[in-house]
Amino acid sequence: MTTTQRVERRTYVKADSRIVWGTLHDPAAQDVLYPELRLGPAAPSWPAAGATRSARLRFGLLRASVREESLEARPESRFRTVLVGDGIRLERAWTLEPGAGGGTRVLATADLVTTGRWVGRLIRLGRGSAPALVETNLRILKEMAEGGGR
């Protein structure tokens, strides 16, 4: 059994896209920005496309070792990754566009694919969902970029 969820959310961040990009990739901010992940060390080439890193995913009741790969990294405009683990694939993208008054419009998308009965059930039983994940990541990104919390 395969389940697919796609979600897209937008927000406006009162910070330049350079600041938003920097927040997305600040090694000191990773545990706060991505509370569902415990990322392993990044390769020197991270976030360049093709770079990978290991991670531990906590999503609902699911606990899984995953591999994160950068699919696209265009500084100050677009960043796309995929997390792959046993029974789960989560592709995420952030698109940054200059907004009025020096701010940035941020579009965040996620495509979640689960296979097998148990992976999807563990996520749902723990009240995990792709929309909640994207909304949480966007809220934290906005707070950190606007507040200089990086």
Backbone as CSV, one residue per row, in Angstrom:
resi,resn,N_x,N_y,N_z,CA_x,CA_y,CA_z,C_x,C_y,C_z
1,MET,0.833,-1.173,0.000,0.000,0.000,0.000,0.887,1.249,0.000
2,THR,0.683,2.121,-0.979,1.439,3.361,-1.100,0.497,4.543,-0.899
3,THR,0.925,5.498,-0.086,0.146,6.706,0.174,0.994,7.912,-0.200
4,THR,0.378,8.882,-0.852,1.079,10.099,-1.249,0.337,11.317,-0.723
5,GLN,1.071,12.241,-0.152,0.528,13.517,0.311,1.365,14.621,-0.299
6,ARG,0.718,15.619,-0.880,1.426,16.802,-1.395,0.852,18.030,-0.696
7,VAL,1.734,18.893,-0.247,1.291,20.111,0.438,2.146,21.286,-0.032
8,GLU,1.516,22.447,-0.076,2.190,23.671,-0.477,1.704,24.793,0.429
9,ARG,2.629,25.540,0.987,2.292,26.652,1.863,3.171,27.852,1.509
10,ARG,2.640,29.041,1.737,3.373,30.280,1.464,3.396,31.153,2.715
11,THR,4.452,31.947,2.814,4.522,32.950,3.866,5.377,34.098,3.380
12,TYR,5.275,35.206,4.071,6.102,36.370,3.779,7.032,36.580,4.963
13,VAL,8.311,36.692,4.683,9.315,36.891,5.729,9.874,38.301,5.580
14,LYS,9.860,39.045,6.659,10.378,40.420,6.650,11.890,40.400,6.802
15,ALA,12.525,39.804,5.810,13.988,39.738,5.764,14.396,39.493,4.321
16,ASP,15.564,39.956,3.983,16.112,39.772,2.645,16.304,38.285,2.349
17,SER,16.209,37.894,1.083,16.361,36.473,0.715,17.735,35.929,1.105
18,ARG,18.742,36.789,1.162,20.070,36.356,1.601,20.031,35.877,3.053
19,ILE,19.249,36.581,3.884,19.097,36.203,5.297,18.296,34.904,5.405
20,VAL,17.223,34.804,4.636,16.393,33.592,4.675,17.216,32.391,4.231
21,TRP,17.965,32.527,3.147,18.828,31.443,2.650,19.846,31.054,3.724
22,GLY,20.466,32.054,4.322,21.454,31.793,5.373,20.849,31.056,6.555
23,THR,19.618,31.391,6.908,18.931,30.724,8.014,18.663,29.263,7.663
24,LEU,18.231,29.002,6.424,17.967,27.620,5.993,19.205,26.728,6.128
25,HIS,20.389,27.333,5.986,21.615,26.536,5.940,22.572,26.768,7.098
26,ASP,22.145,27.479,8.109,22.991,27.739,9.267,23.141,26.446,10.081
27,PRO,24.350,25.884,10.172,24.524,24.631,10.911,24.056,24.723,12.370
28,ALA,24.197,25.880,12.982,23.789,26.038,14.377,22.270,26.075,14.541
29,ALA,21.539,26.312,13.447,20.077,26.423,13.519,19.351,25.143,13.110
30,GLN,20.061,24.152,12.624,19.424,22.977,12.033,18.498,22.218,12.986
31,ASP,18.903,22.032,14.229,18.056,21.283,15.172,16.774,22.034,15.516
32,VAL,16.828,23.367,15.502,15.639,24.169,15.781,14.747,24.245,14.551
33,LEU,15.356,24.506,13.401,14.617,24.693,12.158,13.925,23.416,11.694
34,TYR,14.546,22.291,11.918,13.993,20.997,11.512,13.830,20.103,12.742
35,PRO,12.827,20.373,13.580,12.697,19.607,14.827,12.424,18.115,14.604
36,GLU,11.973,17.740,13.421,11.693,16.340,13.125,12.947,15.557,12.745
37,LEU,14.070,16.253,12.563,15.311,15.612,12.115,16.447,15.820,13.094
38,ARG,17.283,14.841,13.179,18.582,14.984,13.826,19.585,14.680,12.718
39,LEU,20.119,15.760,12.162,20.997,15.637,11.005,22.410,15.271,11.408
40,GLY,23.005,14.405,10.607,24.406,14.076,10.781,25.252,15.199,10.212
41,PRO,26.559,15.078,10.327,27.436,16.139,9.827,27.265,16.329,8.318
42,ALA,27.362,17.570,7.906,27.241,17.896,6.480,28.604,17.769,5.805
43,ALA,28.572,17.315,4.573,29.793,17.274,3.773,30.204,18.714,3.462
44,PRO,31.476,18.944,3.184,31.916,20.310,2.870,31.145,20.919,1.686
45,SER,30.639,20.093,0.796,29.923,20.599,-0.374,28.451,20.928,-0.088
46,TRP,27.940,20.606,1.112,26.531,20.870,1.439,26.284,22.371,1.423
47,PRO,25.238,22.884,0.814,24.032,22.265,0.278,24.047,22.017,-1.229
48,ALA,25.212,21.954,-1.853,25.284,21.761,-3.301,24.506,20.523,-3.733
49,ALA,23.897,20.601,-4.899,23.133,19.480,-5.434,24.001,18.227,-5.489
50,GLY,23.445,17.127,-5.047,24.150,15.852,-5.038,24.806,15.522,-3.712
51,ALA,24.956,16.516,-2.842,25.551,16.264,-1.524,24.535,15.509,-0.662
52,THR,25.035,14.596,0.171,24.149,13.811,1.036,24.608,13.891,2.482
53,ARG,23.681,13.532,3.360,24.002,13.427,4.779,23.015,12.453,5.417
54,SER,23.434,11.842,6.489,22.549,10.926,7.208,21.724,11.729,8.211
55,ALA,20.595,11.139,8.611,19.729,11.809,9.582,18.863,10.779,10.278
56,ARG,18.299,11.187,11.378,17.323,10.386,12.122,16.017,11.165,12.071
57,LEU,14.962,10.548,11.542,13.666,11.189,11.369,12.717,10.754,12.466
58,ARG,12.056,11.725,13.090,10.976,11.474,14.056,9.743,12.158,13.493
59,PHE,8.800,11.364,13.035,7.628,11.899,12.348,6.419,11.133,12.845
60,GLY,5.572,11.789,13.654,4.499,11.063,14.330,5.153,10.073,15.282
61,LEU,4.735,8.808,15.218,5.375,7.762,16.027,6.507,7.055,15.275
62,LEU,6.704,7.423,14.015,7.750,6.809,13.203,9.118,7.322,13.618
63,ARG,10.046,6.415,13.803,11.451,6.725,14.037,12.221,5.954,12.984
64,ALA,12.971,6.664,12.148,13.651,5.989,11.046,14.976,6.659,10.722
65,SER,15.935,5.853,10.330,17.180,6.377,9.789,16.911,6.719,8.328
66,VAL,17.336,7.902,7.919,17.108,8.344,6.550,18.381,8.940,5.981
67,ARG,18.378,9.105,4.707,19.472,9.761,3.996,18.882,11.007,3.359
68,GLU,19.489,12.159,3.576,19.024,13.385,2.945,19.972,13.728,1.804
69,GLU,19.387,14.046,0.655,20.183,14.451,-0.504,19.698,15.810,-0.984
70,SER,20.629,16.679,-1.287,20.296,17.968,-1.873,20.072,17.753,-3.363
71,LEU,18.889,18.109,-3.846,18.562,17.933,-5.263,18.826,19.196,-6.067
72,GLU,18.694,20.345,-5.418,18.872,21.620,-6.103,19.208,22.681,-5.065
73,ALA,20.215,23.484,-5.350,20.598,24.556,-4.434,20.996,25.775,-5.249
74,ARG,20.066,26.701,-5.368,20.325,27.958,-6.065,20.305,29.063,-5.018
75,PRO,21.487,29.517,-4.608,21.557,30.475,-3.505,20.567,31.630,-3.640
76,GLU,19.912,31.884,-2.529,18.947,32.965,-2.380,17.719,32.827,-3.269
77,SER,17.483,31.627,-3.876,16.264,31.485,-4.678,15.561,30.137,-4.536
78,ARG,16.280,29.020,-4.501,15.599,27.719,-4.458,16.489,26.661,-3.807
79,PHE,15.848,25.834,-2.965,16.543,24.722,-2.311,15.589,23.540,-2.269
80,ARG,16.060,22.389,-2.724,15.219,21.195,-2.773,16.007,20.003,-2.246
81,THR,15.366,19.210,-1.374,16.005,18.019,-0.810,15.045,16.838,-0.875
82,VAL,15.611,15.659,-0.694,14.790,14.464,-0.549,15.351,13.658,0.618
83,LEU,14.441,13.176,1.471,14.781,12.269,2.563,14.266,10.896,2.162
84,VAL,15.112,9.902,2.246,14.703,8.552,1.872,15.097,7.592,2.987
85,GLY,14.128,6.786,3.401,14.359,5.758,4.409,13.476,4.569,4.118
86,ASP,13.522,3.587,4.968,12.727,2.376,4.778,11.234,2.712,4.836
87,GLY,10.552,2.671,3.700,9.116,2.907,3.633,8.693,4.361,3.570
88,ILE,9.660,5.282,3.463,9.307,6.710,3.432,10.200,7.468,2.466
89,ARG,9.574,8.406,1.774,10.295,9.322,0.883,9.639,10.687,1.060
90,LEU,10.429,11.695,1.436,9.915,13.037,1.665,10.758,14.019,0.863
91,GLU,10.150,14.581,-0.174,10.834,15.595,-0.971,10.316,16.961,-0.536
92,ARG,11.243,17.878,-0.251,10.863,19.219,0.196,11.552,20.260,-0.665
93,ALA,10.863,21.407,-0.838,11.436,22.500,-1.610,11.057,23.830,-0.976
94,TRP,11.986,24.761,-1.046,11.768,26.122,-0.597,12.127,27.037,-1.762
95,THR,11.193,27.877,-2.176,11.437,28.847,-3.228,11.361,30.234,-2.601
96,LEU,12.400,31.025,-2.815,12.502,32.361,-2.231,12.398,33.394,-3.348
97,GLU,11.471,34.341,-3.186,11.291,35.402,-4.180,11.324,36.744,-3.462
98,PRO,12.053,37.722,-4.038,12.061,39.049,-3.417,10.646,39.596,-3.315
99,GLY,10.355,40.188,-2.182,9.043,40.772,-1.948,9.149,42.264,-1.737
100,ALA,8.029,42.884,-1.486,7.985,44.329,-1.255,8.749,44.705,0.006
101,GLY,9.375,45.846,-0.037,10.028,46.381,1.152,11.221,45.584,1.635
102,GLY,11.881,44.852,0.760,13.066,44.110,1.152,12.794,42.761,1.789
103,GLY,11.536,42.336,1.814,11.192,41.034,2.374,11.303,39.925,1.334
104,THR,10.892,38.739,1.736,10.982,37.566,0.873,9.695,36.753,0.946
105,ARG,9.152,36.422,-0.204,8.035,35.483,-0.266,8.644,34.085,-0.298
106,VAL,8.167,33.222,0.591,8.699,31.865,0.679,7.572,30.885,0.365
107,LEU,7.822,30.022,-0.610,6.910,28.948,-0.952,7.571,27.651,-0.513
108,ALA,6.895,26.906,0.345,7.422,25.624,0.825,6.497,24.515,0.342
109,THR,7.070,23.466,-0.218,6.287,22.321,-0.668,6.882,21.050,-0.090
110,ALA,6.025,20.049,0.040,6.474,18.732,0.493,5.658,17.670,-0.220
111,ASP,6.339,16.646,-0.663,5.709,15.465,-1.234,6.127,14.289,-0.366
112,LEU,5.163,13.713,0.327,5.417,12.597,1.228,4.849,11.328,0.619
113,VAL,5.695,10.319,0.460,5.263,9.019,-0.047,5.632,7.971,0.994
114,THR,4.638,7.208,1.436,4.888,6.113,2.368,4.462,4.813,1.708
115,THR,5.188,3.752,2.013,4.850,2.426,1.492,4.688,1.474,2.663
116,GLY,3.819,0.527,2.478,3.552,-0.423,3.554,2.517,0.144,4.509
117,ARG,1.841,-0.733,5.217,0.786,-0.301,6.134,1.319,0.405,7.364
118,TRP,2.425,-0.061,7.900,2.865,0.425,9.200,3.468,1.818,9.192
119,VAL,4.189,2.165,8.152,4.835,3.484,8.121,3.784,4.596,8.181
120,GLY,2.801,4.545,7.297,1.737,5.547,7.294,0.943,5.563,8.587
121,ARG,0.682,4.395,9.132,-0.076,4.319,10.388,0.698,4.923,11.551
122,LEU,1.990,4.653,11.617,2.799,5.218,12.701,2.826,6.744,12.629
123,ILE,2.876,7.270,11.421,2.868,8.724,11.262,1.526,9.289,11.726
124,ARG,0.435,8.703,11.229,-0.906,9.205,11.574,-1.236,9.018,13.046
125,LEU,-0.893,7.857,13.623,-1.173,7.620,15.042,-0.480,8.643,15.940
126,GLY,0.670,9.094,15.517,1.399,10.101,16.281,1.015,11.518,15.873
127,ARG,-0.065,11.622,15.114,-0.593,12.912,14.652,0.373,13.679,13.778
128,GLY,1.184,12.958,13.036,2.081,13.590,12.079,1.385,13.738,10.737
129,SER,1.724,14.793,10.016,1.187,14.989,8.673,2.112,15.908,7.902
130,ALA,2.080,15.784,6.598,2.897,16.658,5.761,2.510,18.133,5.951
131,PRO,1.200,18.478,5.988,0.860,19.894,6.210,1.418,20.443,7.530
132,ALA,1.297,19.684,8.599,1.809,20.144,9.895,3.326,20.318,9.846
133,LEU,4.018,19.416,9.177,5.471,19.485,9.059,5.892,20.754,8.324
134,VAL,5.271,21.022,7.177,5.610,22.199,6.381,5.273,23.482,7.141
135,GLU,4.112,23.516,7.765,3.716,24.714,8.513,4.661,24.991,9.675
136,THR,5.093,23.958,10.362,6.036,24.121,11.469,7.374,24.641,10.960
137,ASN,7.909,24.021,9.904,9.190,24.460,9.351,9.124,25.915,8.871
138,LEU,8.032,26.288,8.212,7.879,27.668,7.735,7.777,28.663,8.886
139,ARG,7.009,28.322,9.900,6.849,29.210,11.057,8.196,29.460,11.728
140,ILE,8.954,28.392,11.924,10.260,28.517,12.577,11.228,29.315,11.703
141,LEU,11.234,29.039,10.393,12.097,29.782,9.470,11.782,31.273,9.535
142,LYS,10.507,31.616,9.505,10.072,33.012,9.575,10.541,33.661,10.879
143,GLU,10.307,33.001,12.003,10.721,33.540,13.301,12.224,33.751,13.371
144,MET,12.971,32.772,12.901,14.429,32.858,12.984,14.987,33.940,12.056
145,ALA,14.497,33.995,10.827,15.010,34.967,9.860,14.634,36.395,10.253
146,GLU,13.422,36.585,10.734,12.970,37.932,11.121,13.586,38.391,12.435
147,GLY,13.809,37.446,13.323,14.324,37.822,14.647,15.819,37.774,14.760
148,GLY,16.494,37.422,13.692,17.935,37.321,13.776,18.370,36.214,14.709
149,GLY,17.469,35.184,14.885,17.750,34.103,15.817,18.715,33.075,15.323
150,ARG,19.412,33.338,14.227,20.358,32.370,13.728,21.715,32.550,14.313
